[in-house]
Amino acid sequence: MLIDVKFKLHEQQIQDLLGYSIFPDPDQLEETVSRYVNDSNLMLYGYESEGILVGIIGFDINRDQEMTIHHLAVEPHSRGAGFGRGIILEIIEDMHPLRIVVETDEEAVQFYRSIGFVIRSIGEKYPGVERFVCTYEIDPEDE
């Protein structure tokens, strides 16, 4: 079940989950939390399983119903159990995007591919680090 957790950004559990999806740097986490606090277009939802918060997704949606995922993470002990897929499927059901776009690293490409995202390399965005844009088109007829 997805729940809005943006108002809980000061809580350690939320910051820990958010931290899994960014470069491990305390300044980066502080900057990311600040962006969520100050940008009303950014949404942050937690994913609960049996009353326990196991994942998080941060995103925005534009007027054309294109969703950009900025952060997606599942706590380490819960990975591989389908929670990441569950988060994506629930966010589609709840927010009705027509298109989802996410930029990621090589480590997460297979996850997005397994859900049906189309993967495109954008090359080395940072020295020695290949980045990818993953896109998922939703047919409004399927909803």
N, C-alpha and C positions, 0 to 999 in steps of 0.2 A: 504494500500500500504506500502510495506517495503522499507525503505531507510537506507543507510549506515550512522550511526551516530558516528562512532568511532572517527572521527576527531573533534567531538563536545563534547568530554568528559569533557571539562572545563566548559560547560554550566550547569547552575543550574538545568534546567528542565531534562537534561539527568541524572545528578547525583541523582536527586530526584527519578526518575523512577528506576534507578539501586539500589538505597537505599531500595526500597520496597521489593527487592528480596534477601536481605542479612540481617544478624543479625544487629539490629539497634545500631550501634556503629560507631562513626565518624572515628575511626582509621581503622575499617574494610572497610568502604567505600573508604577511601584514598588508602588503600592497593589494593582494587579491581580495582579502576581507574588506578593505577600504573601498575597492571598486564595487563590491556587492552592496555595501552600506550606502554608497553615494549615487549609484545608478539605478533609478527606478525601473529601467527596462530589463535589468538583469534579474532573473528568477533563480531561486535555489530551493531544491526539493530534496528531502531525504526519503529513503526507501526502507520501510519497516517490514520485517518478517517475524511473525510471532511476537510482536511488541518490541522487537530489538532493532535499532537503527543499524543497517548493514551497508548502506550505500548512499551516494549523493550524486545529484546532477545539477549543474548550473548552465543556464542557457538564456537566450533571448529569442523573440519571434518578431519579425518585421511585418509590415502591412500586407505583404504578399504571402503571408503564412509560411515563410521560410524560417526554420529554426536553426540557430547556430548553437551547437553544444560547445561550451567553454571548458567545462570540467565534468568528468564522470569518474567515479571511483567506488570500489567495493572494498570493505575492510579486508585485510589479508587472510584472516581465518575463514572468511566466507567466499573466497574466490573459487571459481570453478563449479559453483552450485547453480548457475543460471540467473543470479541476481542482476548482473549487468544487462542481460537480454530482457529480463523482467522490467527493469527501469526504462529501457528504450520502448518496449511495447506499451507500458502504462502511460508514458509521456505522450506517445502517439494518440492513444485513446483519450487522454484527458485534454490535450492541447490542440489536437486536430491540425498539425502542420501538413503542408502539401509537399514540403521538401525539408530534409535535415542535412546539415553540413557540419562536419567536424574535421579539424586538423589534428593529426596525431603523429606518433612516431612508429617505427617499425614493430615495436613490441605489441602494439594494440591493433595493427592492421588485420590480423587474422580474426580477431574478435568481431570487428565491424564487417568483414567479408562474410563471416558465417551468418550474420543477420540479414545480409542481402545488400549491403552498401557497395557502391561502385568505388573502387580505389584508384587514385591517380597520384603518382609521385610528383612532388614539386621540387625535388632535388634537395641539395644541402642548404637549408635555411640558416643553420649554424655550422661552423667548420666541423666536418666529420659526422654530422647528424642529418640523415635523410629524413624528410618530413613528407607526409601524405595528406591529401584531401580525400575524405570519404563522404560520399553523397548517397542519400536514400530518397527516392521519389515515392510519394504516396498517391495512389490513384483515388480521387474522391469517391469513385464508384464503389471502391472496396470498403469504405467506411460504413 
